[in-house]
Structure formats: structure tokens, C-alpha cells
Amino acid sequence: MRALTVSPGRKNSLEARELPDPSPANGELLVRGLTVGVCGTDREIANAEYGWAPPGRDWLILGHESLGRVEQAAPGSGFSAGELVAGVVRRPDPVPCGACAHGEFDMCRNGRYTERGIKEIDGYGAQLWCVEPGYAVKLQPSLERVGVLMEPTSVVAKAWEQVERVGGRSWFEPRRVLVTGAGPIGLLAALLGTQRGLDVHVLDRVTDGPKPRLVRDLGATYHSGDVTQVIDKVCPDVIIEATGAGSLVFAALTGTASYGVVCLTGVSPAGRRISVDAGLINRDIVLENDAVVGSVNANLRHYRQAADALGKADPAWLERLISRRVPLERAVEAFQPQPDDVKVVIDL
């Protein structure tokens, strides 16, 4: 089989290489890889900024945004040959911590978790891969072209779950949500917001290209102006921040209506400094009973929520999120951003 590999910590090591076909063990599914998505984490690994190879070797099969078709399933696994599946990324730590022991491995307390295609376990960027039945999720057959969006949708499903759980500490009936950033996470956050019947607004800096049209075709409102002006106009009950840009993060912290919830999903680069009025931020959060929560990764429950959300969405709209499909042999091109990129995927 062919697989997309990288040597973490070594630049220019990304390549499609020939590897032996995997053999499923202990009731694992054997899956024919169809598509794998490329995100910022993958680019960081390819740029030698992040990532860990499996113990005992210096290379890693990349890819955590997966879609495949079951080739072989053991009796009693709950899966059958021909079904579409996505693989869960994270695995609990072996100790385990309390969160991992209760199935909440996305909230691991001690950092000893592992992750497919990121941290110490081979990913899904291969023409064949194996996965435990307990870490695979079925998708509807109609999602064959877009099911690779499952993993980022699971991240967004968790973010929305966190917002609703935090808001549920008191009476909570949000009406307006502002999503900052119209990348895949932001657009999928907007999708799940519209599925909740909310008045959804999306802020991004571009004024043309596919992003404004994608937002408007959801029935949401697109903005490209100054963040403080947009916040003042929208007065959102919920803000989902999907850029990690410092100015947007700090604007969000004081940008909600009273008893608002801000969910931070973007990872900010270190070393960039901005001046903020910490006293004002503290005053607003305290006096308005606001809440700020960070959210990353997802557990099995969120993958199932994502599968449900994608199944309810317009497949044509979802397919427009995928702006480029690159064959495995030219996978390096998928790591070179283009101006109108939304989501880039590699066909396996």
C-alpha cells in the first residue's frame, strides 16, 4: 500500500511511500482509506514544529481527518464490509486518569494520551488502515464525498456541547451566535448553529471568494468589518472563536451579551504581544456572569453527534467546503495553501 509519512522534527520529510499492508488484530477493522483531510496541525507536523513518531522509529503515518470503507470486519464487531467509517483520533492514556477512565479522553488530565497521525500512533493517511471497532464511527452512504469532514465536525460538536453545558448552569436560551473565522471549523460551527435554529453571524477578513457565499447559503449573515463594530451590532449571546488571532480572542472575551458564553477553539501562536485592558475584561466577565471555555479534540460521543449533524446537512453545501482534492502522489501540494482554500483533502 501507499501511505503519507513524515519524520517529526525533520523538515522536508513529507512523502508518499510504499509500506506493507497492515494486518488487523484483536478484532480490528481493516479499512480501505478513501480520503484524508489536511489541517493546521498536519502542516505544523510537516514543518517539523510538532508531532511524535511511534516508539522505536523516526517516522509517522500522517493524517487524523479520516474517511474509509470497511474491507474486513470480525463477526460481532457491529460493522460490515462496505460501510463508510471514520476513525477517532485520540486514545486514552494507559494509567488512566479519571477523565480517560470515564470515556472523556478528550479531557485527559495528565497528557499521556496518544493520537492517530499526531502523537505516537500512525494516522489514517494510508490506502489501508486498521482501527478498533470501539474507535470507529459509521457514516451514511450519502456522505462518501464529504465524510472526511467528520473529525473537524466532531471538534465543533464538542464546542457546542460545552457552550450548552456551561450555559445550562442557569436559565439559558441563546438567540444569536457570532463565529469568528470562516475556515472549516468556523463554517462547521456556523452549520451546527443554524441546525440549532440560532441567528448565526460569521466574521472573516475576506470579502470575496467562496467563504461569504458558503455563509449566506446557510441562511447566516457574513461580516468582514471591524470586530468591535460587528460585536456591537450583533450583540451575540454566544461567540465561537475559531481563529486564535489575539485581537479577536480578547474582543470576544468582552463581546457577548450578559450571561454570554465564549468558546475558544483556535490555537494562538506564542510570542505575539498585544496590549489589553485586563481590568475591563475582568469587570465585564464578573459583572455580566459571562463564561469563557477552551475546547479541543473530541471523544466518541462527539463523533456520533458529528455523524448526525453531517447526515442532516445539505451534501452539496458540504462538498463546497472541500476546495481542493489532491491525489496521494502529489500530497505535498495539499500542504501549500492557495488563496481560495477552505478545506483541502488528499484522495487515497
C-alpha positions in Angstrom: 0.0 0.0 0.0 0.9 3.7 -0.3 0.9 5.9 2.7 1.7 9.6 3.6 4.6 9.7 6.0 6.7 12.3 7.8 9.6 12.3 10.2 8.5 14.6 13.1 11.2 17.2 13.8 12.7 16.9 10.4 11.7 19.4 7.7 11.0 18.4 4.1 10.4 14.8 5.1 6.9 14.5 3.9 6.5 11.8 1.3 4.2 9.1 -0.1 6.0 5.8 0.4 5.3 2.1 -0.1 4.6 0.2 3.1 3.4 -3.4 3.8 -0.3 -3.9 4.0 -1.5 -3.8 7.7 -3.0 -6.9 9.3 -5.9 -6.4 11.6 -5.5 -7.8 15.1 -7.8 -8.4 18.1 -11.0 -7.9 16.2 -9.8 -4.7 14.5 -11.5 -3.5 11.3 -9.5 -3.4 8.1 -10.4 -0.2 6.2 -9.8 0.9 2.7 -8.7 4.6 3.0 -10.7 6.9 0.7 -9.8 10.4 1.8 -7.8 12.2 4.5 -8.1 15.9 5.4 -5.3 18.4 5.8 -5.4 20.9 8.7 -3.1 23.3 10.5 -1.9 20.5 12.8 -0.8 18.5 9.8 1.1 21.4 8.4 2.8 22.0 11.7 4.0 18.4 11.8 5.2 18.6 8.2 7.1 21.8 9.1 8.8 20.0 12.0 7.1 22.1 14.6 5.0 19.3 16.2 4.3 15.6 16.3 5.8 12.4 17.8 6.7 9.2 15.9 5.6 5.8 17.3 8.2 4.4 19.8 11.1 2.7 18.2 11.2 4.6 14.9 11.6 8.0 13.4 8.6 8.3 11.0 4.9 8.5 11.4 2.0 7.9 9.0 0.3 11.3 8.9 -3.5 12.0 8.8 -6.2 12.3 11.5 -9.1 13.5 9.5 -10.2 10.2 8.1 -12.7 8.5 5.8 -12.6 4.9 4.7 -14.7 1.9 3.7 -14.7 -1.3 5.7 -12.9 -4.1 3.9 -13.0 -6.7 6.6 -14.9 -6.8 9.9 -14.9 -9.5 12.6 -18.2 -11.2 13.5 -19.9 -9.3 16.3 -17.9 -6.1 15.7 -21.1 -4.2 14.8 -19.6 -3.3 11.4 -19.9 -4.9 7.9 -17.8 -4.8 4.8 -18.7 -1.8 2.6 -19.7 0.6 5.3 -18.3 4.1 5.5 -16.4 4.8 8.6 -14.2 7.5 10.2 -11.7 6.7 12.9 -11.5 8.5 16.2 -8.2 10.4 16.7 -7.3 10.2 20.4 -6.8 7.2 22.6 -6.9 7.3 26.5 -3.7 7.3 28.5 -2.7 3.9 29.8 -2.8 4.9 33.5 -5.6 6.1 33.1 -6.5 9.5 34.5 -10.1 9.9 35.9 -11.4 11.6 32.7 -9.9 8.9 30.4 -11.3 6.2 32.7 -14.8 7.6 32.2 -14.5 7.8 28.4 -13.8 11.6 28.4 -10.3 11.1 26.9 -10.6 14.5 25.1 -10.3 15.9 28.6 -7.2 13.9 29.6 -5.7 15.3 32.8 -2.1 14.0 32.6 -1.3 14.4 28.9 -0.3 10.7 28.4 -2.9 10.2 25.7 -1.9 9.2 22.2 -3.3 10.4 18.9 -3.6 8.8 15.4 -1.4 10.7 13.0 -0.2 13.1 15.6 1.2 11.6 18.7 2.9 8.2 18.8 0.3 6.2 16.7 0.2 6.0 12.9 -2.5 8.0 11.3 -5.1 7.4 8.6 -3.3 8.7 5.6 -2.9 5.3 4.0 -4.6 3.2 1.4 -5.3 0.6 4.1 -5.6 1.1 7.8 -6.8 -0.7 10.9 -9.0 0.6 13.7 -10.6 -0.9 16.8 -14.4 -1.1 16.4 -14.8 1.0 19.6 -13.0 3.8 17.9 -14.8 3.8 14.6 -18.0 5.6 13.7 -20.3 4.8 10.8 -21.4 7.4 8.3 -24.4 7.4 5.9 -23.6 6.1 2.4 -24.6 9.5 1.0 -21.6 11.1 2.7 -19.0 9.3 0.7 -17.8 12.6 -0.9 -17.8 14.6 2.3 -17.4 12.3 5.2 -13.8 13.3 5.6 -15.3 16.4 7.4 -16.2 14.1 10.3 -13.2 14.9 12.5 -13.5 18.8 12.3 -17.2 18.4 12.8 -16.6 16.4 15.9 -14.5 19.2 17.3 -17.3 21.7 16.6 -19.9 19.3 18.1 -17.9 19.2 21.3 -17.6 23.0 21.3 -21.4 23.4 21.0 -21.9 20.8 23.8 -19.5 22.7 26.0 -21.4 26.0 25.3 -24.7 24.4 26.2 -23.4 22.7 29.3 -21.8 25.9 30.6 -24.9 27.9 29.7 -27.1 25.3 31.4 -25.8 26.3 34.8 -28.7 28.8 34.8 -31.6 29.6 32.5 -30.1 29.7 29.0 -31.9 30.5 25.8 -29.4 32.0 23.3 -30.6 33.6 20.2 -27.6 35.0 18.4 -24.2 33.5 17.8 -21.1 35.1 16.3 -18.5 32.8 14.8 -15.1 34.4 14.3 -13.3 32.8 11.4 -14.7 31.2 8.2 -12.2 28.3 7.9 -13.5 24.8 8.1 -14.0 24.9 11.9 -15.8 28.3 11.7 -18.1 27.2 8.8 -18.9 23.9 10.5 -19.6 25.8 13.8 -22.0 28.0 11.8 -23.7 24.9 10.3 -24.3 23.5 13.7 -25.6 26.9 14.9 -28.1 27.0 12.1 -29.2 23.5 12.9 -30.0 24.7 16.4 -32.2 27.4 15.0 -30.0 30.3 16.0 -29.4 33.6 14.3 -25.8 32.9 13.1 -23.3 35.6 12.1 -19.8 34.8 10.8 -16.8 37.3 10.8 -13.9 36.8 8.5 -11.5 39.3 6.8 -12.1 38.2 3.1 -14.7 40.0 1.1 -15.0 37.6 -1.9 -14.3 34.0 -2.8 -16.2 31.0 -1.5 -16.5 31.9 2.2 -19.1 34.7 2.0 -21.3 32.6 -0.3 -21.0 29.5 1.9 -22.1 31.5 5.0 -25.0 33.1 3.1 -26.2 29.8 1.7 -26.6 28.6 5.3 -29.0 31.4 5.9 -26.4 33.1 8.1 -25.0 36.6 7.9 -21.5 37.3 6.8 -19.4 40.2 8.1 -15.9 41.4 7.1 -15.7 44.6 9.1 -14.0 45.7 12.4 -14.6 43.1 15.1 -15.8 45.5 17.7 -18.3 47.1 15.4 -19.6 43.7 14.4 -19.9 42.7 18.0 -21.7 45.9 18.9 -24.1 45.4 16.0 -24.8 41.7 16.6 -24.7 41.6 20.5 -24.2 37.8 20.5 -25.2 35.5 23.3 -22.5 33.1 22.2 -19.2 33.6 20.5 -17.3 30.7 19.0 -13.8 31.9 18.3 -12.1 29.8 15.5 -9.1 31.9 14.5 -6.7 32.1 17.5 -5.9 35.7 16.5 -5.1 37.6 19.7 -7.1 40.7 18.8 -10.2 38.6 18.1 -9.8 36.5 21.2 -9.7 39.5 23.5 -12.5 41.2 21.7 -14.6 38.1 22.2 -14.0 38.0 25.9 -16.0 41.1 26.5 -18.2 40.9 23.4 -21.2 38.8 24.4 -24.5 40.0 25.8 -25.0 39.5 29.6 -24.6 35.9 30.7 -22.8 35.1 27.5 -20.6 32.2 26.7 -17.3 32.4 24.7 -15.8 29.2 23.4 -12.2 29.4 22.2 -11.4 26.7 19.6 -8.4 28.4 17.8 -4.9 27.9 19.0 -2.9 31.1 19.2 0.8 31.3 18.2 3.1 32.1 21.1 5.3 35.2 21.2 2.9 37.7 19.7 2.1 40.6 22.1 -0.9 42.9 22.2 -2.0 45.4 24.9 -5.3 44.7 26.6 -7.2 46.3 29.4 -7.2 43.4 31.8 -9.3 45.3 34.4 -12.1 45.9 31.8 -12.1 42.3 30.8 -12.3 41.1 34.4 -15.0 43.6 35.2 -17.2 42.6 32.2 -16.9 38.9 32.8 -17.7 39.2 36.5 -20.5 41.7 36.4 -22.2 40.0 33.5 -21.8 36.4 34.7 -20.0 35.6 31.5 -18.1 32.4 30.9 -15.1 31.6 28.8 -14.2 28.0 27.9 -11.5 26.4 25.8 -12.3 23.4 23.7 -10.1 21.0 21.7 -10.3 17.4 20.4 -13.4 15.2 20.8 -14.5 11.9 22.2 -16.6 9.1 20.8 -19.9 10.9 21.8 -18.9 13.9 19.8 -18.1 11.8 16.7 -21.6 10.4 16.8 -23.0 13.9 17.2 -20.9 14.9 14.2 -22.2 12.0 12.1 -25.8 13.0 12.9 -25.1 16.7 12.0 -23.4 15.8 8.7 -26.3 13.5 7.9 -28.8 16.3 8.3 -26.8 18.8 6.3 -27.0 19.6 2.6 -24.4 17.4 0.9 -23.9 19.9 -1.9 -23.1 22.6 0.7 -20.7 20.3 2.5 -18.9 19.4 -0.8 -18.3 23.1 -1.5 -16.3 23.2 1.8 -13.8 20.9 0.1 -12.0 23.4 -2.2 -9.2 21.1 -3.5 -8.8 17.3 -3.8 -5.1 16.3 -4.3 -4.0 12.7 -5.2 -1.8 10.9 -2.8 1.2 11.0 -5.2 1.1 14.9 -5.2 0.2 15.2 -1.5 2.9 17.9 -0.9 0.7 20.2 -2.9 -2.1 19.9 -0.3 0.3 21.5 2.2 0.8 24.6 0.1 -2.1 27.0 0.8 -3.9 28.6 -2.0 -5.9 31.9 -1.7 -9.4 30.4 -2.0 -8.7 27.3 0.0 -11.3 26.2 2.6 -10.6 22.5 3.2 -8.0 20.6 1.2 -8.1 16.8 1.2 -6.0 14.0 -0.2 -7.6 11.3 -2.2 -6.0 8.0 -1.2 
